[in-house]
Amino acid sequence: MDKSSQTWTITELNGHAVNMFFTHGETEVLLNAYGSEMSFVVQPSDLIACLRQELKRFKSYKQYIP
C-alpha cells in the first residue's frame, strides 16, 4: 500500500456545491460561517485540478460554475 499523502478539495458543504474556482481564502470563509456541525464531500485535488483545466477549454465554462 502506498503511504504517500493525498491533498483533498472540499466540493460540497452542508449539501451545497462549492465553487471549484474558489481560492483558498474563500473556502475558509465558508467553513468558518458554519458552526461546529457540518457535513462535507471531498475529492482528490488532482482530480479537481484536471476538471478545472478541462472546463476552461469550453468557451462558456462560467455557466457551469455555481
Secondary structure in CASP SS format (residue, H / E / C, confidence):
PFRMAT SS
TARGET T0000
AUTHOR 0000-0000-0000
METHOD secondary structure of the structure
MODEL  1
M C 1.00
D C 1.00
K C 1.00
S C 1.00
S C 1.00
Q C 1.00
T C 1.00
W E 1.00
T E 1.00
I E 1.00
T E 1.00
E E 1.00
L E 1.00
N C 1.00
G C 1.00
H E 1.00
A E 1.00
V C 1.00
N C 1.00
M C 1.00
F C 1.00
F C 1.00
T C 1.00
H H 1.00
G H 1.00
E H 1.00
T H 1.00
E H 1.00
V H 1.00
L H 1.00
L H 1.00
N H 1.00
A H 1.00
Y C 1.00
G C 1.00
S C 1.00
E C 1.00
M C 1.00
S C 1.00
F E 1.00
V E 1.00
V E 1.00
Q E 1.00
P E 1.00
S H 1.00
D H 1.00
L H 1.00
I H 1.00
A H 1.00
C H 1.00
L H 1.00
R H 1.00
Q H 1.00
E H 1.00
L H 1.00
K C 1.00
R C 1.00
F C 1.00
K C 1.00
S C 1.00
Y H 1.00
K H 1.00
Q H 1.00
Y H 1.00
I C 1.00
P C 1.00
END
